[in-house]
Amino acid sequence: MKQMFIGGRWLAAQDGRTIPVVSPADGEAFEQIPRGGAHEVDRAVAAARAALDGPWGRLGATERGRILGRIADAVLAHEDELARIEAQDTGKPTSTARNDIRVLARYFEFYGAAADKVHGQTIPFLPGHQVSLLREPLGVTAHIIPWNYPAQMLGRTVAPALAMGNAAVLKPAEDTSLSALRFAEIATAAGLPEGALNIVTGLGEEAGAALAAHPGIDFVSFTGSNEVGTLVQQAAARHAVKCVLELGGKSPQIVFDDVDAARAVPIIVRAIVQNAGQTCTAGSRLLVQRSIHDRFVSLVAEAFARVRVGTPAMDLDCGPVMNPAQQRRVQRYIDEARAAGIPVLAEGRIEADAPRTGFYVKPTLFGPVPRDAALAREEVFGPVLAALPFDDEADAIRLANGTDYGLLAAVWTENAGRLQRVAKAVRAGQVFMNCYGAGGGVELPFGGTKRSGHGREKGLLALEELSTTKTLVQFHG
């Protein structure tokens, strides 16, 4: 049985409760993690505060950066092991898990190099006064991460927090805590002082809720559903604590009649089947100009029909979804769309050797999908693509902006002016032009508009989110 990591020590839950770790590939439990709660969160927050008052808080930015750099190197040295853990825990193809580990290392490399590049300012003011602006850590930061990209999400949120000199408390998803726990061992061996990173495993409604509401934290990062994000923000607001929230998307691929189809089609298919569609930035809406709609969508359908689904070891295009609840959710969307008479244009294939007890879903392409259908508006979070036609540029923009989400979008056209016009008109935190996704995109500021959340992660903007400023005004006569 695994233990959680608090103040540099490995601990079971105080009451001895555990949570089974189930493989999505075959539905079998293969490990146990502690079911922590408010008591363990209290200990973790206290350990983080002690680290700030101790050796971690006294380190200069250069030395913090060196430690993060050593962690990046250590992650790469353990790449094979961490990829095996991640693949077994999440069910994703082994090659995808390996890429996730490389992105985890890249986060620590990037923010390790950035740690001593965060500078203050000198501000002109009244005669006889000297004014300077300092940028300082927030203090104890809380990080509640989801199950779809556990290793990547750890790096995305914890690395910039540590680079700025904060001490972190991480609550990984109960479905996927194993890579975080192994990472804690690796980071400690690389020189991370005790208490700088603490990991509390447990259920969201217990450990996660206790962490978001804790009076000893100074910041909350949360990625997950709108419903839970609202609860996290309400809990943090009781103590006037800042939140960065990433709450999903319904991202459009906007395809105009002059698209380079040979380039676009494989990218569009990969953008929805990658990670079994369990990606906040999944390109789940395919918006195609009506004059080429049937011809272009038929090319997508041909590629979609070649998608293969299987276990991590098979290393195919797509793995299972995360758990039975997610399998039921995705299948419900598929079944309801079929019942509503929306045409199925193509399906992927679940390999015969995939265990029947695993949580597999056939990737499915629907179209044309009515604009008011659930598939056109709601986040399915599975390998389901909805194709919709549009008439012209203005119609494309209306359709792209016609959901509650605004996280990511793509524009496909060879017209440079149209690329810029549409990209600027779409309401989204990131817009890709004749491409999609960033392979981690560590350097690129990331976050949403509307119900996709607020605040920015990744890039140098994350360091601003995870710090505060202090204005010093000195009178010297």
Secondary structure, 3 states (H helix, E strand, C coil): CCCEEECCEEECCCCCCEEEEECCCCCCEEEEEECCCHHHHHHHHHHHHHHHHCHHHHCCHHHHHHHHHHHHHHHHHCHHHHHHHHHHHHCCCHHHHHHHHHHHHHHHHHHHHHHHHCCCEEECCCCCEEEEEEEEECCEEEEECCCCCHHHHHHHHHHHHHHCCCEEEEECCCCCCHHHHHHHHHHHHCCCCCCCEEECCCCHHHHHHHHHCCCCCCEEEEECCHHHHHHHHHHHHCCCCEEEEECCCCCEEEECCCCCHHHHHHHHHHHHHHHHHCCCCCCCEEEEEHHHHHHHHHHHHHHHCCCEECCCCCCCCECCCCCHHHHHHHHHHHHHHHHCCCCEEEECEECCCCCCCCCCCCCEEECCCCCCCHHHHCCCCCCEEEEEEECCHHHHHHHHCCCCEECEEEEECCCHHHHHHHHHHCCCCEEEECCCCCCCCCCCCECCEECCEECCECCCHHHHHCEEEEEEEEECC
